[in-house]
């Protein structure tokens, strides 16, 4: 669903429901080379909506999304055991409910409700003999996602409710490279996500997030010879970010992460090369608020976070031969909240 206006105001009353399964699959097989550039994009989405305004008026309304099918599943596999390429980019994404709001020199005042009961999985795999320059491989799985962005003189008032009860929310990427100059493998899994950014006007976000899904992020890369390799995995039950390059930020945040665990793992295995960095983070509930000190710098926050499940993060670096540098980082946090007022960077 797309709604937009560049004249007057826009009031949207939208209800999206999906009760069936959603599946997107990409399989690519190469004996020699796909050419100097290889790009693969796979996305499965149950409900998607995009509402924007640039008229100077107000975007208002009630936006509801619900996914009750058994699965929202995206699968991507590249089989190129004997093949080479210069640059490779492969992404796989699965999202149950996705809502985007955008405003330019206008106002936003909306109620957003997102409910997911589907298992959401984004699984990717790639095998290449040789990547001569850049190789980027990513997997993203999310139950509910809301993104609100602004440009110019904008004020936003968002009231958001997100509930994720699917059995599993997963992002996983497995990459096997014979030789790679620069490679990046990442996996992100998020139960509920709100990202709101604003400019020049006031930003007010009131949210209630409830995640009862098992969240799993897994990123695995092997490269026999490597120049620079980066492997990252991030798993989050609930996350909200409210940032304002403007005079005032208000955040009224309630987050509940249930008994199901949040698990993140990242690993790299190689023989010899230069630099490798592996990082893994797992978080039950995360909240971030920012206000601009150079714009007035007022921030009011009401924050409640509850985490009942296990949270675990694991990083593994295994290099059997010589390397210039190697780093492994793992962070596991039940609840984290950061609120600050400073000059924008």
C-alpha positions in Angstrom: 0.0 0.0 0.0 1.4 3.4 -1.0 -0.2 6.7 0.0 1.4 10.1 -0.8 0.5 13.8 -1.4 2.2 17.0 -2.3 -0.9 19.1 -1.9 -2.9 19.6 1.3 -3.1 16.9 4.0 -3.3 13.2 3.8 -5.5 11.0 6.1 -4.9 7.3 5.7 -7.1 4.5 7.2 -5.3 1.3 6.3 -5.8 -2.3 7.3 -3.6 -5.1 5.9 -4.0 -8.7 6.8 -2.1 -11.8 5.6 -3.1 -15.3 6.6 -1.2 -17.3 4.0 2.4 -18.3 3.8 4.9 -16.0 2.0 7.9 -17.5 0.3 10.7 -16.0 -1.9 13.5 -18.2 -3.2 16.6 -17.5 -5.3 19.0 -20.2 -6.4 22.0 -19.3 -8.7 24.4 -21.9 -10.1 27.7 -21.0 -11.9 30.4 -23.2 -13.3 32.9 -20.5 -14.3 31.9 -16.8 -13.7 28.7 -14.7 -13.5 30.8 -11.7 -14.9 32.7 -9.0 -13.1 29.6 -8.0 -10.9 27.2 -10.4 -9.3 24.0 -9.1 -7.5 21.3 -11.2 -5.9 18.4 -9.8 -3.9 15.7 -11.8 -2.3 12.8 -10.5 -0.1 9.7 -12.0 1.4 7.2 -9.6 3.0 3.7 -10.3 4.4 2.5 -6.7 4.6 4.1 -3.5 3.3 3.0 0.1 3.4 4.7 3.4 2.5 3.1 6.8 3.3 4.8 10.1 2.5 3.9 13.8 2.5 5.6 16.9 1.1 2.8 19.4 1.0 3.3 21.3 4.3 0.1 19.7 5.6 -0.3 16.8 8.0 -0.1 13.0 7.4 -2.5 11.4 9.8 -4.4 8.2 10.2 -4.6 4.7 11.6 -2.3 2.1 10.1 -2.8 -1.6 11.0 -0.9 -4.7 9.8 -1.4 -8.3 10.8 0.4 -11.5 9.7 -1.1 -14.8 10.9 0.3 -17.3 8.3 2.6 -20.1 9.3 5.7 -18.7 7.7 7.3 -15.7 6.0 10.4 -17.3 4.5 13.1 -16.0 2.2 15.9 -18.3 0.9 18.9 -17.4 -1.2 21.7 -19.7 -2.3 24.6 -19.1 -4.7 26.5 -22.1 -5.8 29.8 -21.2 -7.5 32.4 -23.6 -6.2 34.7 -23.2 -9.2 33.6 -19.6 -10.2 35.1 -16.2 -9.7 33.9 -12.6 -9.8 35.2 -9.2 -9.0 32.4 -7.9 -6.9 29.6 -9.9 -5.3 26.5 -8.6 -3.4 23.9 -11.0 -2.0 21.1 -10.1 0.3 18.1 -12.0 1.7 15.3 -10.4 3.8 12.1 -11.6 5.5 9.8 -9.2 7.2 6.3 -9.9 8.4 5.0 -6.3 8.7 6.9 -3.3 7.3 5.7 0.3 7.6 7.5 3.4 6.3 6.6 7.0 7.0 8.2 10.0 5.3 7.8 13.7 5.6 9.3 16.8 4.0 8.5 20.2 5.4 5.2 18.7 6.8 3.7 17.1 9.9 3.0 13.5 10.9 0.5 12.3 13.5 -0.3 8.6 13.1 -1.3 5.5 15.0 0.5 2.3 13.9 -0.4 -1.2 15.0 1.6 -4.2 13.9 0.9 -7.8 15.0 2.8 -10.9 13.8 2.2 -14.5 14.6 4.2 -16.0 11.7 7.6 -17.7 11.9 10.0 -15.3 10.0 13.2 -16.7 8.5 15.8 -15.2 6.1 18.4 -17.8 5.2 21.3 -17.3 2.8 24.3 -19.2 1.6 27.1 -18.5 -0.9 30.0 -20.5 -2.3 32.7 -18.8 -4.4 36.1 -19.9 -5.4 37.5 -16.3 -5.8 36.2 -12.8 -5.1 38.8 -10.4 -6.5 37.5 -7.2 -4.9 34.4 -6.7 -2.7 32.1 -9.4 -1.4 29.0 -8.5 0.7 26.6 -11.0 2.0 23.7 -10.2 4.3 20.6 -11.7 5.9 17.8 -9.8 7.7 14.8 -11.2 9.5 12.2 -9.0 11.4 8.7 -9.5 12.8 7.5 -5.9 12.9 9.4 -2.9 11.5 8.5 0.8 11.4 10.7 3.5 9.9 9.8 7.2 10.1 12.1 9.7 8.4 12.1 13.5 7.9 13.7 16.3 5.9 13.3 20.0 6.4 10.8 21.5 8.9 9.0 18.5 10.3 7.1 17.6 13.5 6.1 14.0 14.2 3.8 12.4 16.8 3.8 8.6 16.6 1.8 6.2 18.6 3.0 2.6 17.9 2.1 -0.9 19.1 4.1 -3.9 18.0 3.5 -7.5 19.0 5.6 -10.4 17.7 4.5 -13.9 18.7 5.9 -16.1 15.9 7.7 -19.2 16.9 11.1 -18.0 15.4 12.5 -14.8 14.0 15.7 -15.5 12.2 18.4 -14.1 10.0 21.2 -16.4 8.9 24.0 -16.2 6.3 26.6 -18.9 5.5 29.5 -18.0 3.2 32.3 -20.2 1.9 35.1 -18.5 -0.1 38.3 -19.9 -1.4 40.0 -16.5 -1.8 38.6 -13.1 -1.1 40.1 -9.6 -1.1 37.5 -7.8 1.1 34.5 -9.7 2.4 31.6 -8.9 4.7 29.1 -11.4 6.1 26.2 -10.1 8.3 23.0 -11.5 9.9 20.4 -9.5 11.8 17.3 -10.8 13.5 14.8 -8.4 15.2 11.5 -9.1 16.9 10.1 -5.5 16.9 11.9 -2.5 15.6 11.0 1.3 15.6 13.4 3.8 14.0 12.2 7.4 14.0 14.3 10.4 12.9 13.3 14.0 12.7 14.6 17.5 11.7 13.8 21.0 13.0 10.5 20.3 14.6 9.4 18.3 17.7 9.5 14.5 17.8 7.1 12.5 20.1 7.1 8.7 20.1 4.9 6.6 22.4 5.4 2.9 21.9 4.5 -0.5 23.3 6.6 -3.5 22.1 6.0 -7.1 23.0 8.2 -9.9 21.7 7.5 -13.5 22.5 9.5 -15.0 19.6 12.7 -16.9 19.7 15.2 -14.6 18.0 18.3 -16.0 16.2 21.0 -14.3 14.3 23.8 -16.4 12.8 26.7 -15.3 10.5 29.3 -17.8 9.3 32.2 -17.2 6.9 35.1 -19.3 5.8 37.9 -18.0 3.5 41.0 -20.0 2.9 42.9 -16.9 1.9 41.6 -13.4 2.9 42.6 -9.7 2.7 40.1 -8.2 5.0 37.1 -10.1 6.4 34.3 -8.9 8.6 31.6 -11.1 10.2 28.7 -9.6 12.2 25.6 -11.0 13.9 23.0 -9.0 15.8 19.9 -10.3 17.5 17.4 -8.1 19.3 14.0 -8.7 20.9 12.7 -5.1 20.9 14.4 -2.0 19.8 13.3 1.7 19.5 15.4 4.6 18.3 14.1 8.2 18.5 16.6 10.9 17.2 15.8 14.5 16.5 18.0 17.2 14.9 15.4 19.5 16.4 14.3 21.3 19.6 12.4 18.6 21.5 12.3 14.8 21.8 9.8 12.8 23.8 9.9 9.1 24.2 7.3 7.0 26.2 8.7 3.5 25.8 7.4 0.2 27.1 9.2 -3.0 26.1 8.5 -6.6 27.1 10.7 -9.5 25.9 9.3 -12.9 26.9 10.7 -16.3 27.9 12.0 -17.2 24.4 15.7 -16.6 24.0 17.7 -14.1 22.0 20.7 -15.7 20.4 23.5 -14.3 18.3 26.6 -16.1 16.9 29.3 -15.0 14.4 32.3 -17.0 13.3 35.2 -16.9 10.8 37.5 -19.7 9.8 40.5 -19.1 7.5 44.0 -20.3 6.7 46.1 -17.1 6.1 45.6 -13.5 5.3 45.6 -10.0 6.7 42.8 -8.7 8.8 39.7 -10.3 10.3 37.1 -8.9 12.7 34.2 -10.9 14.2 31.4 -9.3 16.4 28.2 -10.7 17.9 25.6 -8.9 19.9 22.4 -10.0 21.6 19.9 -7.7 23.3 16.5 -8.3 25.0 15.3 -4.7 24.9 17.1 -1.6 23.5 16.0 2.0 23.6 17.9 5.1 22.3 16.9 8.7 22.4 18.7 11.8 21.1 18.0 15.5 21.1 20.0 18.3 19.5 21.7 20.6 22.0 22.3 23.2 19.3 18.6 23.2 18.4 17.2 23.7 21.9 18.0 20.4 23.4 15.0 19.3 25.4 14.3 15.6 26.0 11.6 13.9 28.1 11.8 10.1 28.5 9.5 7.6 30.3 11.1 4.1 30.0 10.0 0.6 31.1 11.9 -2.5 30.0 11.3 -6.1 31.1 13.3 -9.2 29.8 12.4 -12.7 31.0 14.3 -14.9 28.5 18.0 -15.9 28.0 20.3 -13.6 26.0 23.5 -15.0 24.5 26.2 -13.9 22.1 29.1 -15.9 20.7 32.1 -14.9 18.5 34.6 -17.3 17.1 37.8 -16.6 15.2 39.8 -19.5 13.9 42.9 -18.8 11.7 45.2 -21.7 11.2 48.0 -19.8 9.4 49.6 -16.3 9.6 47.5 -13.1 9.8 48.2 -9.4 10.4 45.3 -8.8 12.9 42.4 -10.7 14.4 39.6 -9.4 16.7 36.6 -11.1 18.2 33.9 -9.3 20.3 30.7 -10.6 21.9 28.1 -8.6 23.9 25.0 -9.9 25.6 22.6 -7.5 27.4 19.2 -8.0 28.9 18.1 -4.4 28.8 19.9 -1.3 27.6 18.8 2.3 27.4 20.8 5.4 26.2 19.4 8.9 26.2 21.6 11.9 25.4 21.6 15.5 24.4 24.5 16.7 22.3 25.6 18.6 19.2 24.7 16.7 16.0 27.6 15.0 14.1 
